[in-house]
Amino acid sequence: MLGIAACKAPPDQRQFLPQANAAQGKIAIESAGCGACHTIPGISWPKGKVGPKLEGLAERALLAGVLPNRPDVLAAYIRNAPRLVPGSGMPAMPVTEDEARDIAAYLYKQGGE
């Protein structure tokens, strides 16, 4: 009789971020002060209440209520929310493209743990 080996499911391609580093994303979140407005899993302080809680972000269909929940869109939104959603309460953030990608990886990873 053959045994069946369990394999880890492949990453959700919709949220797969090649070359992103979730650990660096946490550092970028803390440096940029994202917690001043958002409650973010794994970030103990501060726990802002101005923006939405970011727990379960990976499970949401939309970002900011109007954008498709994809890594490229999330990273772009993190960098310059008002450009993508005029009137957004979130300001453009002083992060690089790499940092925005890492932040997105961290937020997706936290939703899957």
DSSP file (Angstrom, degrees, kcal/mol; ACC not computed):
  #  RESIDUE AA STRUCTURE BP1 BP2  ACC     N-H-->O    O-->H-N    N-H-->O    O-->H-N    TCO  KAPPA ALPHA  PHI   PSI    X-CA   Y-CA   Z-CA
    1    1 A M              0   0    0      0, 0.0     2,-0.4     0, 0.0     0, 0.0   0.000 360.0 360.0 360.0 135.7    0.0    0.0    0.0
    2    2 A L        -     0   0    0      1,-0.0     2,-0.3     2,-0.0     0, 0.0  -0.719 360.0-137.4 -91.2 136.8    1.3    3.4   -0.9
    3    3 A G        -     0   0    0     -2,-0.4     2,-0.6     1,-0.0    -1,-0.0  -0.633  13.8-130.5 -88.0 151.9    1.2    6.2    1.6
    4    4 A I        -     0   0    0     -2,-0.3     2,-0.4     0, 0.0    -1,-0.0  -0.906  17.8-143.8-104.5 124.4    0.2    9.7    0.5
    5    5 A A        -     0   0    0     -2,-0.6     2,-0.4     1,-0.0     0, 0.0  -0.712  15.2-127.2 -88.5 134.6    2.6   12.4    1.6
    6    6 A A        -     0   0    0     -2,-0.4     2,-0.4     3,-0.0    -1,-0.0  -0.635  26.7-164.0 -80.9 135.7    1.0   15.7    2.6
    7    7 A C        -     0   0    0     -2,-0.4     2,-0.2     3,-0.0    -1,-0.0  -0.882  26.7-103.9-117.5 150.7    2.4   18.7    0.8
    8    8 A K        -     0   0    0     -2,-0.4     0, 0.0     1,-0.1     0, 0.0  -0.537  47.1-105.6 -69.3 136.7    2.1   22.3    1.6
    9    9 A A        -     0   0    0     -2,-0.2     3,-0.1     1,-0.1    -1,-0.1  -0.312  40.5-100.8 -61.6 145.8   -0.4   24.0   -0.6
   10   10 A P        -     0   0    0      0, 0.0    -1,-0.1     0, 0.0     3,-0.1  -0.304  50.6 -86.7 -63.6 154.7    1.2   26.2   -3.3
   11   11 A P        -     0   0    0      0, 0.0     2,-0.7     0, 0.0     5,-0.1  -0.296  46.5 -98.7 -62.6 147.0    1.1   29.9   -2.5
   12   12 A D    >   -     0   0    0      1,-0.2     3,-1.8     3,-0.1     4,-0.2  -0.557  32.8-150.6 -64.6 111.1   -2.0   31.8   -3.6
   13   13 A Q  G >  S+     0   0    0     -2,-0.7     3,-0.9     1,-0.3    -1,-0.2   0.779  92.3  65.8 -60.7 -26.4   -0.8   33.3   -6.8
   14   14 A R  G 3  S+     0   0    0      1,-0.2    -1,-0.3    56,-0.1    -2,-0.1   0.819 115.5  28.7 -63.7 -28.8   -3.1   36.2   -6.4
   15   15 A Q  G <  S+     0   0    0     -3,-1.8     2,-0.4    55,-0.2    -1,-0.2   0.119  88.8 127.7-119.9  19.9   -1.1   37.2   -3.3
   16   16 A F    <   -     0   0    0     -3,-0.9    -3,-0.0    -4,-0.2    89,-0.0  -0.658  37.3-168.4 -82.1 129.6    2.4   35.8   -4.2
   17   17 A L    >   -     0   0    0     -2,-0.4     3,-1.9     3,-0.1    -1,-0.0  -0.817  10.6-150.0-122.3  89.8    5.1   38.4   -4.0
   18   18 A P  T 3  S+     0   0    0      0, 0.0     3,-0.1     0, 0.0    -2,-0.0  -0.316  82.4   7.6 -59.5 139.9    8.4   37.3   -5.5
   19   19 A Q  T 3  S+     0   0    0      1,-0.2     2,-0.2    83,-0.0    83,-0.1   0.525  96.7 133.8  67.2   7.8   11.4   38.7   -3.9
   20   20 A A    <   -     0   0    0     -3,-1.9     2,-0.5    81,-0.1    -1,-0.2  -0.607  45.3-150.4 -86.5 152.1    9.4   40.3   -1.1
   21   21 A N     >  -     0   0    0     77,-0.2     4,-1.8    -2,-0.2     3,-0.2  -0.925   8.2-167.6-127.0 104.4   10.5   39.9    2.5
   22   22 A A  H  > S+     0   0    0     -2,-0.5     4,-1.9     1,-0.2     5,-0.1   0.850  90.1  56.3 -61.5 -35.8    7.7   39.9    5.1
   23   23 A A  H  > S+     0   0    0      1,-0.2     4,-1.4     2,-0.2    -1,-0.2   0.908 109.2  46.3 -63.3 -40.4   10.2   40.3    8.0
   24   24 A Q  H  > S+     0   0    0     -3,-0.2     4,-2.5     1,-0.2    -1,-0.2   0.821 106.7  60.8 -68.2 -30.3   11.5   43.5    6.3
   25   25 A G  H  X S+     0   0    0     -4,-1.8     4,-2.6    77,-0.4    -2,-0.2   0.896 101.4  51.8 -62.2 -40.6    7.9   44.5    5.8
   26   26 A K  H  X S+     0   0    0     -4,-1.9     4,-2.3     2,-0.2    -1,-0.2   0.921 110.1  49.0 -62.0 -43.1    7.4   44.5    9.6
   27   27 A I  H  X S+     0   0    0     -4,-1.4     4,-2.5     1,-0.2    -2,-0.2   0.914 111.9  48.9 -61.9 -42.8   10.4   46.7   10.0
   28   28 A A  H  X S+     0   0    0     -4,-2.5     4,-2.8     2,-0.2    -2,-0.2   0.881 108.8  53.4 -65.4 -38.4    9.1   49.1    7.3
   29   29 A I  H  X>S+     0   0    0     -4,-2.6     5,-1.8     1,-0.2     4,-1.0   0.929 112.2  44.6 -60.5 -45.6    5.6   49.2    9.0
   30   30 A E  H  <5S+     0   0    0     -4,-2.3    -2,-0.2     1,-0.2    -1,-0.2   0.904 115.3  47.9 -66.7 -41.1    7.2   50.2   12.3
   31   31 A S  H  <5S+     0   0    0     -4,-2.5    -2,-0.2     1,-0.2    -1,-0.2   0.899 113.3  46.3 -66.9 -41.4    9.5   52.8   10.6
   32   32 A A  H  <5S-     0   0    0     -4,-2.8    -1,-0.2    -5,-0.2    -2,-0.2   0.650 108.9-123.9 -78.4 -14.2    6.8   54.4    8.5
   33   33 A G  T ><5 +     0   0    0     -4,-1.0     3,-2.1    -5,-0.2     4,-0.4   0.795  53.8 155.2  79.4  28.3    4.4   54.5   11.5
   34   34 A C  G >>< +     0   0    0     -5,-1.8     4,-2.1     1,-0.3     3,-1.5   0.823  67.9  65.7 -57.7 -31.5    1.6   52.6    9.9
   35   35 A G  G 34 S+     0   0    0     -6,-0.5    13,-2.3     1,-0.3    -1,-0.3   0.621  81.6  77.4 -68.5 -12.1    0.4   51.6   13.4
   36   36 A A  G <4 S+     0   0    0     -3,-2.1    13,-0.4     1,-0.2    14,-0.3   0.812 115.4  17.4 -65.1 -27.9   -0.4   55.2   14.2
   37   37 A C  T <4 S+     0   0    0     -3,-1.5    14,-2.7    -4,-0.4     2,-0.3   0.674 125.9  51.2-112.9 -27.4   -3.6   54.8   12.1
   38   38 A H     <  -     0   0    0     -4,-2.1    10,-1.2    12,-0.2     2,-0.6  -0.845  68.6-131.2-117.7 148.7   -4.1   51.0   11.8
   39   39 A T        -     0   0    0     -2,-0.3    15,-2.7     8,-0.3    16,-0.4  -0.896  37.5-172.3 -89.5 124.1   -4.2   48.1   14.2
   40   40 A I    >   -     0   0    0     -2,-0.6     3,-2.2     3,-0.4    13,-0.0  -0.976  27.3-110.2-127.1 127.8   -1.9   45.6   12.6
   41   41 A P  T 3  S+     0   0    0      0, 0.0    69,-0.1     0, 0.0     3,-0.1  -0.289 105.2  17.5 -54.7 134.9   -1.3   41.9   13.6
   42   42 A G  T 3  S+     0   0    0      1,-0.2     2,-0.7    68,-0.1   -16,-0.0   0.338  99.4 104.8  85.4  -8.2    2.1   41.5   15.1
   43   43 A I    <   -     0   0    0     -3,-2.2    -3,-0.4     1,-0.1    -1,-0.2  -0.924  49.6-172.2-107.1 111.4    2.6   45.2   15.8
   44   44 A S        +     0   0    0     -2,-0.7    -1,-0.1     1,-0.2     3,-0.1   0.786  54.8  65.2 -79.9 -26.9    2.2   45.8   19.5
   45   45 A W  S    S+     0   0    0      1,-0.2    -1,-0.2     2,-0.0   -10,-0.1  -0.983  91.2  17.9-156.8 143.9    2.2   49.6   19.5
   46   46 A P        -     0   0    0      0, 0.0     2,-0.5     0, 0.0    -1,-0.2   0.714  60.9-165.4 -77.9 173.2    0.7   51.9   18.6
   47   47 A K        -     0   0    0     -2,-0.1    -8,-0.3    -8,-0.1   -11,-0.2  -0.765  17.4-161.0-123.2  83.4   -2.7   50.5   17.8
   48   48 A G        -     0   0    0    -13,-2.3   -11,-0.2   -10,-1.2   -12,-0.1  -0.174  18.2-167.1 -66.4 157.0   -4.3   53.3   15.7
   49   49 A K        +     0   0    0    -13,-0.4   -11,-0.1   -11,-0.2   -12,-0.1   0.280  69.4  85.1-126.6   6.1   -8.1   53.5   15.2
   50   50 A V  S    S+     0   0    0    -14,-0.3   -12,-0.2   -13,-0.3   -13,-0.1   0.938  94.0  39.2 -75.4 -47.9   -8.3   56.1   12.4
   51   51 A G  S    S-     0   0    0    -14,-2.7   -12,-0.2     1,-0.2     3,-0.1  -0.442 104.8 -78.2 -94.7 172.3   -7.8   53.6    9.5
   52   52 A P        -     0   0    0      0, 0.0   -13,-0.2     0, 0.0    -1,-0.2  -0.285  49.8 -97.4 -69.1 154.9   -9.2   50.1    9.3
   53   53 A K        -     0   0    0    -15,-0.2   -13,-0.2     1,-0.1   -15,-0.0  -0.499  29.2-148.8 -65.2 141.1   -7.8   47.1   11.2
   54   54 A L    >   +     0   0    0    -15,-2.7     3,-1.3    -2,-0.2     2,-0.2   0.326  55.3 122.3-101.9   8.0   -5.5   45.2    8.8
   55   55 A E  T 3  S+     0   0    0    -16,-0.4    56,-0.1     1,-0.2    -2,-0.0  -0.488  80.0  16.8 -65.6 137.5   -6.1   41.8   10.3
   56   56 A G  T >  S+     0   0    0     51,-0.2     3,-1.5    -2,-0.2     4,-0.5   0.675  77.8 144.4  74.7  17.1   -7.4   39.4    7.6
   57   57 A L  G X   +     0   0    0     -3,-1.3     3,-1.5     1,-0.3    51,-0.1   0.864  65.7  62.0 -56.2 -37.4   -6.4   41.6    4.7
   58   58 A A  G 3  S+     0   0    0     49,-0.5    -1,-0.3     1,-0.3    50,-0.1   0.763 101.4  53.2 -62.1 -24.6   -5.5   38.5    2.6
   59   59 A E  G <  S+     0   0    0     -3,-1.5    -1,-0.3    49,-0.0    -2,-0.2   0.536  86.6 103.1 -89.4  -6.6   -9.1   37.4    2.8
   60   60 A R    <   -     0   0    0     -3,-1.5     9,-0.1    -4,-0.5     3,-0.1  -0.488  60.6-150.2 -80.7 146.6  -10.7   40.7    1.5
   61   61 A A  S    S+     0   0    0     -2,-0.2     8,-1.6     1,-0.1     2,-0.3   0.824  79.8  34.1 -80.4 -33.6  -11.9   41.0   -2.0
   62   62 A L  E     -A   68   0A   0      6,-0.2     2,-0.4     7,-0.1     3,-0.2  -0.892  67.1-139.0-127.3 152.1  -11.2   44.7   -2.2
   63   63 A L  E >> S-A   67   0A   0      4,-3.1     4,-2.8    -2,-0.3     3,-2.0  -0.907  93.6  -1.8-103.6 137.1   -8.7   47.2   -1.0
   64   64 A A  T 34 S-     0   0    0     -2,-0.4    -1,-0.2     1,-0.3     0, 0.0   0.736 123.2 -75.4  54.6  22.8  -10.0   50.6    0.2
   65   65 A G  T 34 S+     0   0    0      2,-0.2    -1,-0.3    -3,-0.2    -4,-0.0   0.386 131.5  48.8  76.4  -4.8  -13.5   49.3   -0.9
   66   66 A V  T <4 S+     0   0    0     -3,-2.0    -2,-0.2     1,-0.1    -1,-0.1   0.554  86.7  81.5-139.8 -17.4  -12.8   49.8   -4.6
   67   67 A L  E  < S-A   63   0A   0     -4,-2.8    -4,-3.1     1,-0.1    -2,-0.2  -0.734  80.9-104.4-101.5 145.0   -9.4   48.3   -5.7
   68   68 A P  E     -A   62   0A   0      0, 0.0     2,-1.7     0, 0.0    -6,-0.2  -0.412  36.8-114.7 -63.8 140.3   -8.8   44.6   -6.5
   69   69 A N        +     0   0    0     -8,-1.6    -7,-0.1    -9,-0.1     3,-0.0  -0.590  65.5 135.2 -82.0  86.6   -6.9   42.9   -3.6
   70   70 A R     >  -     0   0    0     -2,-1.7     4,-2.9     1,-0.1     5,-0.2  -0.947  63.9-117.1-131.3 151.6   -3.6   42.1   -5.5
   71   71 A P  H  > S+     0   0    0      0, 0.0     4,-2.7     0, 0.0     5,-0.2   0.891 113.7  49.5 -57.3 -43.3    0.0   42.6   -4.3
   72   72 A D  H  > S+     0   0    0      1,-0.2     4,-1.9     2,-0.2     5,-0.1   0.894 114.1  45.6 -65.4 -38.0    0.9   45.1   -7.0
   73   73 A V  H  > S+     0   0    0      2,-0.2     4,-2.6     1,-0.2    -1,-0.2   0.916 113.0  49.9 -70.3 -43.2   -2.2   47.2   -6.2
   74   74 A L  H  X S+     0   0    0     -4,-2.9     4,-2.7     2,-0.2    -2,-0.2   0.932 111.2  48.8 -61.3 -45.7   -1.6   47.0   -2.5
   75   75 A A  H  X S+     0   0    0     -4,-2.7     4,-1.8    -5,-0.2    -1,-0.2   0.916 113.4  47.0 -61.2 -42.4    2.0   48.1   -2.8
   76   76 A A  H  X S+     0   0    0     -4,-1.9     4,-2.4    -5,-0.2    -1,-0.2   0.894 112.3  50.5 -65.6 -39.2    1.0   51.0   -5.1
   77   77 A Y  H  X S+     0   0    0     -4,-2.6     4,-0.5     1,-0.2    -2,-0.2   0.904 107.3  53.6 -65.0 -42.1   -1.8   52.0   -2.6
   78   78 A I  H  < S+     0   0    0     -4,-2.7    15,-0.7     1,-0.2     3,-0.3   0.914 113.2  43.9 -58.2 -43.2    0.6   51.9    0.3
   79   79 A R  H  < S+     0   0    0     -4,-1.8    14,-1.0     1,-0.2    -2,-0.2   0.894 137.5   2.7 -71.5 -40.6    3.0   54.3   -1.5
   80   80 A N  H >X  +     0   0    0     -4,-2.4     4,-1.2    12,-0.2     3,-0.8  -0.476  63.5 167.1-152.2  72.1    0.4   56.7   -2.9
   81   81 A A  H 3X S+     0   0    0     -4,-0.5     4,-3.1    10,-0.5     3,-0.4   0.883  77.9  58.2 -56.8 -44.0   -3.2   56.0   -1.8
   82   82 A P  H 34 S+     0   0    0      0, 0.0    -1,-0.2     0, 0.0     6,-0.1   0.811 102.5  55.2 -61.5 -27.4   -4.6   59.4   -2.9
   83   83 A R  H <4 S+     0   0    0     -3,-0.8    -2,-0.2     1,-0.2    -6,-0.1   0.888 116.8  35.6 -69.8 -37.6   -3.4   58.8   -6.5
   84   84 A L  H  < S+     0   0    0     -4,-1.2    -1,-0.2    -3,-0.4    -3,-0.1   0.834 133.4  25.2 -84.8 -34.0   -5.3   55.5   -6.7
   85   85 A V  S >< S-     0   0    0     -4,-3.1     3,-2.2    -5,-0.2    -1,-0.3  -0.777  83.8-145.7-132.2  87.5   -8.3   56.5   -4.6
   86   86 A P  T 3  S+     0   0    0      0, 0.0    -3,-0.1     0, 0.0     3,-0.1  -0.253  87.8  25.9 -54.3 135.9   -8.8   60.3   -4.7
   87   87 A G  T 3  S+     0   0    0      1,-0.3    -4,-0.1    -5,-0.1    -6,-0.0   0.442  86.1 154.5  87.7   0.1  -10.2   61.5   -1.4
   88   88 A S    <   -     0   0    0     -3,-2.2    -1,-0.3    -7,-0.2    -3,-0.0  -0.301  47.0-138.1 -59.1 143.5   -8.7   58.6    0.5
   89   89 A G  S    S+     0   0    0     -3,-0.1    -1,-0.1     2,-0.1   -38,-0.0   0.623  81.4  91.6 -77.0 -12.9   -8.0   59.3    4.1
   90   90 A M  S    S-     0   0    0      1,-0.0    -2,-0.1    -9,-0.0     2,-0.1  -0.707  73.5-139.4 -86.0 129.5   -4.6   57.6    3.8
   91   91 A P        -     0   0    0      0, 0.0   -10,-0.5     0, 0.0     2,-0.2  -0.355  31.7 -86.0 -79.5 164.6   -1.7   59.8    2.9
   92   92 A A        -     0   0    0    -12,-0.2   -12,-0.2   -11,-0.1   -13,-0.2  -0.532  53.1-133.2 -62.6 136.3    1.1   59.0    0.4
   93   93 A M        -     0   0    0    -14,-1.0     2,-2.1   -15,-0.7    -1,-0.1  -0.756   7.9-123.1-102.6 144.0    3.6   57.1    2.5
   94   94 A P        +     0   0    0      0, 0.0     2,-0.3     0, 0.0   -15,-0.1  -0.415  69.8 120.2 -82.7  64.9    7.4   57.8    2.5
   95   95 A V        -     0   0    0     -2,-2.1    -2,-0.1   -16,-0.2     2,-0.0  -0.928  60.8-118.0-126.6 153.0    8.4   54.2    1.5
   96   96 A T     >  -     0   0    0     -2,-0.3     4,-2.5     1,-0.1     5,-0.2  -0.276  34.5-102.8 -78.4 170.4   10.3   52.8   -1.4
   97   97 A E  H  > S+     0   0    0      2,-0.2     4,-2.3     1,-0.2     5,-0.2   0.913 124.7  50.0 -59.8 -42.6    8.8   50.4   -3.9
   98   98 A D  H  > S+     0   0    0      1,-0.2     4,-2.4     2,-0.2   -77,-0.2   0.917 110.8  48.5 -63.5 -43.1   10.7   47.5   -2.2
   99   99 A E  H  > S+     0   0    0      2,-0.2     4,-2.8     1,-0.2    -2,-0.2   0.906 110.6  51.0 -63.9 -40.7    9.5   48.6    1.2
  100  100 A A  H  X S+     0   0    0     -4,-2.5     4,-2.4     2,-0.2    -1,-0.2   0.905 110.9  48.7 -63.4 -40.9    5.9   48.8   -0.1
  101  101 A R  H  X S+     0   0    0     -4,-2.3     4,-2.3     2,-0.2    -2,-0.2   0.911 112.5  48.5 -63.8 -42.2    6.2   45.3   -1.5
  102  102 A D  H  X S+     0   0    0     -4,-2.4     4,-2.4     2,-0.2   -77,-0.4   0.893 110.1  51.5 -65.4 -40.1    7.7   44.0    1.8
  103  103 A I  H  X S+     0   0    0     -4,-2.8     4,-2.6     2,-0.2    -2,-0.2   0.931 109.7  49.7 -61.4 -45.3    4.8   45.6    3.7
  104  104 A A  H  X S+     0   0    0     -4,-2.4     4,-2.6     1,-0.2     5,-0.2   0.919 109.6  51.6 -59.9 -43.2    2.3   44.0    1.5
  105  105 A A  H  X S+     0   0    0     -4,-2.3     4,-2.5     1,-0.2    -1,-0.2   0.911 110.3  49.2 -60.1 -42.5    4.0   40.6    2.0
  106  106 A Y  H  X S+     0   0    0     -4,-2.4     4,-2.5     2,-0.2    -2,-0.2   0.936 111.6  48.2 -62.2 -46.7    3.9   41.1    5.7
  107  107 A L  H  X S+     0   0    0     -4,-2.6     4,-1.2     1,-0.2   -49,-0.5   0.894 114.1  45.9 -64.8 -39.9    0.2   42.0    5.7
  108  108 A Y  H  X S+     0   0    0     -4,-2.6     4,-0.8    -5,-0.2    -1,-0.2   0.908 112.3  51.7 -66.5 -40.9   -0.7   39.0    3.5
  109  109 A K  H >< S+     0   0    0     -4,-2.5     3,-1.0    -5,-0.2     4,-0.4   0.901 105.6  54.4 -63.7 -41.5    1.4   36.7    5.6
  110  110 A Q  H >< S+     0   0    0     -4,-2.5     3,-0.8     1,-0.3    -1,-0.2   0.835 104.4  55.6 -63.7 -31.3   -0.3   37.8    8.8
  111  111 A G  H 3< S+     0   0    0     -4,-1.2    -1,-0.3     1,-0.2    -2,-0.2   0.724 107.8  49.7 -72.0 -20.4   -3.7   37.0    7.3
  112  112 A G  T <<        0   0    0     -3,-1.0    -1,-0.2    -4,-0.8    -2,-0.2   0.408 360.0 360.0 -99.6   2.7   -2.6   33.4    6.6
  113  113 A E    <         0   0    0     -3,-0.8    -1,-0.2    -4,-0.4    -2,-0.1   0.444 360.0 360.0 -98.3 360.0   -1.2   32.6   10.0
